[in-house]
Each structure stands twice: as C-alpha cells, then as structure tokens.
Amino acid sequence: MKKFAIVLFALLMIFCAQVSAKTVTVTGTGLTPTEAENDALRAAVENTLGVLVDSQTLVQNSMLINDQIYTQSRGFVNDYHVLSREQIGGAWRVTINAVVDDQPNSKLMNELTRLGIINVQLRNPKIAVYVPEQHLNYGVGGSGGETAIVKALINAGFSNVVEVGTGLSYSNPMGMNAAQMRQAAQAYGADIMIVGESFSEGVGDVGDWLPGNQRTNMQACRARVEAKMFIVRTGQIIAADGKYGSAYDNSQAIASKKALAAAGADMGNYFVEQITGMYTSRQGVEVVVYGADFSKINLVQAALGKVNRVKNVNLSSYEGGRAVFNVQYGGSPQTLFNELQAVTNAELTLQSLAYNTLTISVR
C-alpha cells in the first residue's frame, strides 16, 4: 500500500508539471463561426500576455504584438475546446477553454523574447559575479563578499549564477568600462554581469569600543563591498551601490571574512531587488496552493496579504483542495515563498517553481 501511494504521488507530480500551462476561458465574436473562434483564440493569447507583459510595454509594442503574435494566436495555443457556439443577429459568439503555454521555453515565450517584448533576463538569466577583495592590514585569501552575493542571488531563485573568483584579473573592477565588462561577461556567457571590489580592515580589540577599554581578545573588523550591475546585451548599467558590514572573532582573518560576508549579503539582496524590481515588479505571479480544506487555503491567503510587495490578491479558482491565486508581486517566486514562510505559522512546502508560477502545499 505504501509503495502504491508513493507511485501515485509521483504520477500526480508528473501530471501537475504537465498541466502547468495557463488555462483560460474566453469568448470571441465574428461574422462566421470560424471568425469568432479565431477571435477567441486571440483573446486567449491576449489574456496570457496581460500577465507576462506590463501594460506600458503592451501599448508601446501594440503594432508589433498585433502583427507577430495576435495574428498567429492559433500557433501559441496548445489545445482548446469549444464550450458554446451561438448566433446573435448577424454575428456569431464562440466561447472556448484554451491552454496557452507560458512557460520559459514555450513557443510564445521564445517569440516574445525574439521580438524584444520580454527581455531574456526574465528567463533565469546567467549572472556572472566578479568582486575581488583585499584586507587592508594583510593578505587574506578567498572571496567572502563575492560568495555572499552569489548566495543571495541563488536564495532568491536565480539558479544560473557563476562566481568568477580568480578567473578574471582587473586592477580596478569598478573602473571597468562597458567594453571591458561586456568582454568579461561574454567569457562566461553571462546575461548580467556584476563587478566590484571589497575591502576589510581590522579595527582593534572589541574591548576598545566598550566602556573601560577592557581587553577581550576578540578582534573586530569592518568591510565595504562596492559593485555595479549591467545588462550585457545593451551595456546598460542598471544598479550600483556600496554596503558596509562588521564582525568580530578571536582571529582577525575570520572576523574580516565575516564582515565581508555581511556586506556582501546586503549587496546581493540589493541586486536581487534591482533585478526583480526592473523586470518583474509589474508582472503577475500565479500562486497554486494545495490544502486539505479551505481553512488551510485561507492561511496562505492571509499570509499573502501580509507580504509587503504583494498587491491585488485574487482567488481565481478553487476545486478539490486546489486553489489558484493571481497576485502582483515585485520579486521572484522563490523570494515570495521565503516571505510567505516568514509571515505565517502554517507549514508550507514548496512543490515547484516556474517563470511566474509558485506551487506550494499547506498543512
């Protein structure tokens, strides 16, 4: 029985992955049944684009989208079936249930990316990070600040991140011009490049900063990480900042690493906000929740309302313990899951992540 349950669960997970494409119910009109059906297919793709692309981009590219996307709507719909077909006066109205694949490698997403309507950075960009470090008092090997930036990016759901380390050698990374940054990024096949410098220095015994100047034999260090981030395809610098960190340990070398890691973590979180804010702040995220009953679903809905960057929480469907919420969120699905865990006592389990879909279960 246990083996059967495991097999059934595995099959369920496979099924859920297969149906992750967006399903919409739409209506089209026309002078003939065929025209009305084609209009409905266009409406299905248009509905999907309303989630993938912000309204300003849709308006700016309206002619291109109409000529290259809407006129080819049938090719972007995986499957559909007609729910109703009726004649009203001299016109026809057709309602369909359509499946539009909006996953990162779908035909629709590939075409939107080719046309420049959706930027490649939305689709799990490859990010190269080059932030060499130095300790001002003596040599300390490693790359604590750089590693912390990489960790912050990975924790936010960016899985294609490269830590350059000693793979490059520039005496002044913050002074790199656009051509140098592009050359460095292309060496790693990166879509986004983060370059910078980090410094740490010892500031004495911790006791020097306490009343009475009592010796503690614990060494304090402070650090600063400076970095900038640019889009390789355009050469545009989209963010630049510097962050401080401090730490202490009985070893100055370890204290410096801790301080660099603290500053690097802040810098990494800053870059996460810049990437998600620039490319996904106006995008819709679909949150699929599996719960034993609706009271469990309510726990997730309440948690969504507590997350600062979530707006417009709408329950679009609920059936058989499966609820679908459509929200506006300025971050990645992984970050949203992390924030949900932080604001609720409910037991949440991450089931899957996609470009704009978060699937979880709640107990």
N, C-alpha and C positions, 0 to 999 in steps of 0.2 A: 504493500500500500504506500509506504514511504517513497519507494522508487517511482511508483506511478505519479505521485504528487510532484516529485522533482521534475519528471519528464513533462508533466502538464504545465508546470511553471515555466520551464524553458521554452515550450511551444508558445505560451502566452507572451513571453518577452519577444520572441521572434515575430509573432503576429503584430504586437504593438509597434515594433520597428517598421513593419511593412506598411502600416496604416498611418504613419506619421505625417503623410502629405495632408494638405489642408482640404477639408471638405466643406463646400458651401452650397446653399440653396438659393437660387437666383431666378429671376424672371426676365424674359426678353419679349420684345414686340416686333412685328413686321407685317408686310402686306401678304406674305405667304408663310406657311408653317416653317419652311426652311429658313427664311429670313429671320423669323422670330427665334428659332433655335440657335442660329449663329449669333444673334444679338445676346442671347442668354449666355452663350459661351464667352463672349466678350465681357459680359458683366461678371462672370466668374473670375476671369483673369484680372479685371479691374478691381474687384473686391480684394484679391490677393495682393495686388500692388499697393493698395491702400495701407496694408500692414508693413510691407517691405520697404516702402519708399515714403519719405516725408512729403507733405503736401506742396511745399515750395519747390522741391525737385520735380514733382509731377507737373506743376504748372510750367516751369522753365523748359521742360523737355516734352511738352504736350504733343507737338507735331511729330517728333521722333518716336515717341511711345505709340502714337496712333498708327503711324506708317509701319513700324517694325514689330510692334507687339500686338496691339489690338486686332490688326488685320490678319494676324497669324494665330489668333486665340486657340483655334482647334488643336494646333500642334503643341500647346502648353497644357492641355487638359488631359490627364492620364486616362480618365474614364468618366462617364456620366450616364444617367438615365433620366428619361422624361417622366416627370411627376404628373403633369397635366398639359393638355393642349386644347385651347378653346378659341372660337371665333367670336369676335366682338365687333359688330358692324362690318366694316370692310377690312378689318385688320385681324391679326392672329396674336394670341398671347401664349407663350410656352414657358412653363416652369420646370427647371431641371435640378437635379442633385449632382454636382460636379466635383471631381477630385483634381486639385491643382497641386502639383509637386513644387513646394517652395524650399526644398532642402538645398544645402550649399552647392551640391554638384548636379542639380537638376538642369534640364534644358532651359527653363525660364531664367534661373539664376545665372547660368552661363551667358545667355543672351543679354541680360541686363548688365552684366559686367563688361561684356564685349562692347556694348554701346556706351559705357561710361556712366550709366544711370545709377548703378550700385557700384561702389568702389570695392576693389579687391580686398581692402583692409577689413571689410566686414566678414570675410570668409576665412577665418582663422589665419591671420597674416603670419608670415615668418618674420620674427623680430630678432635682430642681432643687437647684443648689448656689449659695448666696449667702454669700460670705466676703470682704467688702471689706477692704482693707489700708491701712496707713499706715506711713510711715517717720518715726521719732521725731525725726530731725535735720532733715529737709527733705522736701518733697513728691516722691514717686516715683509716676508713673502706672502703670496696669496692674493685674493681679490674679494674681501669681505663685503664691500659696498656693492660691487657688481653682482655677486651671488645673491645678495638680498633683493636687488632689483628684479633679477630673473625669477626668484621665488615668488615675489609679489605678483608678477605677471602670470605665472603658472597658476597660482592660487585663485586668480580672477577668471580662469578658464581659457587662457591663451596657451595652447599646448605645443605650439611650434616656435619655441624660443631657443636661441643659441647664445651661450655665454662665450664670448670671444677669448677672454683671458689674455694669454701672451701671443695669440695668433696674429695680432697687429702690433705695429711699433710706430707711434707718433709721439713726438716730444711735447706737443701741445694739442691734445684732442679737442679741447674747447675752441681752439682756433682753427680747426679744420674747415675749409671752405666747401661749397656744395659739390664741386668736382671730386674732392678727396673723400667726402662722405659717401658719395654715390659709388666711387670705386671700391671703397671698403665694404659697402653693403652688397655690391654685386659679387664680391668674392665669396659671400656666404649665401647668395641667392635670396637676400632679405627684401621684404616689402617695406619694413620700417626699420630704421637704424637709430639706436640710442648711443650717443657718445658723450664722454665727460671725463672728469678727474675726481679723485677723492684723496683727502688728506687727514691724517690723525696726528695728534701730539700729546705727550704726557703733560699733565698739569700739577704733578706732585702727589703727595700723600693725601688721602681723603681727609685725614685729620687736620690738614692745613685749612680746610674750609669749615671746620667745626669750632665752636667756642672753646677757647683754651689751647687750640692748636695741638691737640693730643695725637701722638703717633698711633696709626692703626695698621701700618704695614700693608695697606691696601692702596694700590696705585690708581689714580684717576686719569682718564683720557677723554679728550673731546675730538670730534671728527666733523668734517664737512664733505658732502658729496654734491658736485655741480655737474649737470648734464643737460643735453638738449636732444630733442627727438625730431626726426624729419621723415617725410614720405619719399621713398626712393623714386617712384615713378615721376613725381612732379618736382622733386627737390625742395618742396616747401617745408620749412621748419614750423612745426605746429605746437611746440612746447619747449620751455627752458626754465630752469629754476635751480635753487640750491637749498639743501636741507642739512640741519645740524643734528648731531647725536652725541651722547656722552655715556660713559660706563666706568666701572671700576672692577679691579681684580687684584689678587696678590702678585700677578705678573703684568707688567706694563704692556707686553706684547699681546696678551689675551685681552686686556682692557681696551686696547686700540682696536682689536678686531670686533669686540662687542659694540664699541662706539660707531665704527664704520657700518656694522650691520644695522644698527638702529637708524642711522641717517639714510642708508640705502633702502631700508624698508619704507620709510616715509617718501623717498623719491620714487620708488616703484609704485606705491599707491597713487602718487600724484600722476604718474604717467598712465596708469590704468584709468583714472578719472578723465584724463585728456582724450585718450583713445575712445573710450565708451561714450564720453560726452560729445565728441565731434561726430562720431559715426552712428551712434545708436540712441542718442537721447530722445529723438522723436520717433523711434521705432516701436512697434507693438511687440510684446512678448506674450506668447501663449503659455499659460501655466496649467498643466494637466495634473489633476490630483486624484489618486485612488484612495478611498477610505471605506471602512466597514459600514458606515452610515453617514447621514448628512450632518450629524453633530460633529463628526471628525472633520468633514469638509469645512464646516463653519470655523474651526480653529485656524485653518490655513487662510480663509478669507479674512478673519480678524487680524492675522499676522501680516497679510499683505497691506492692510490699511495702516499698519504701524511703520512700514518701511518708508523712509523719507523720500526716496526718489521714485516711488511708485505713485502713479496717478491713474484715475479712471478705472477702478477695479470693476469689471463687468463679468457676471456669470453668464456665459453664452449657452451652456448646456449642462444637464445632469441626468445621468441614467445609469442604473445598476452599480452605484458606488463609484462612478467615474464623473468627475466634474471638470469643466474646461473654463478657465478664467482668461479673459483678454485684458491686459494691462499695458500702460505706457510706463517704460522704465528706462532710466539713464545708465545702463550698465549691462554686463554680460549675464546670461542665465546662471552661470556658476556663482557670480557675485550675489545675484538675487537669492539663490539658495542659501548661501552663507548668511545673508542678512535675515532671511526668514528664520533660520535656526537661532539667531541671536535674540529675536523678539518674541519667541514662543516657547512654552514648556512642552508642547506636543512633540512626540517622537517622529521626526521626519526622516525619510530615507530617499536618497537620490536614486532615481531609476535610469534616467538618461538625459543627455544634453544635446541640443542641436543649435543651429544658427540663431533661431528666435523662439525656441521651444524648451521649456523646463518641465520635466515629468518627475513627479515625486509621489510617494505614498505616505500616509499619515496613520499613526496608531495612538 
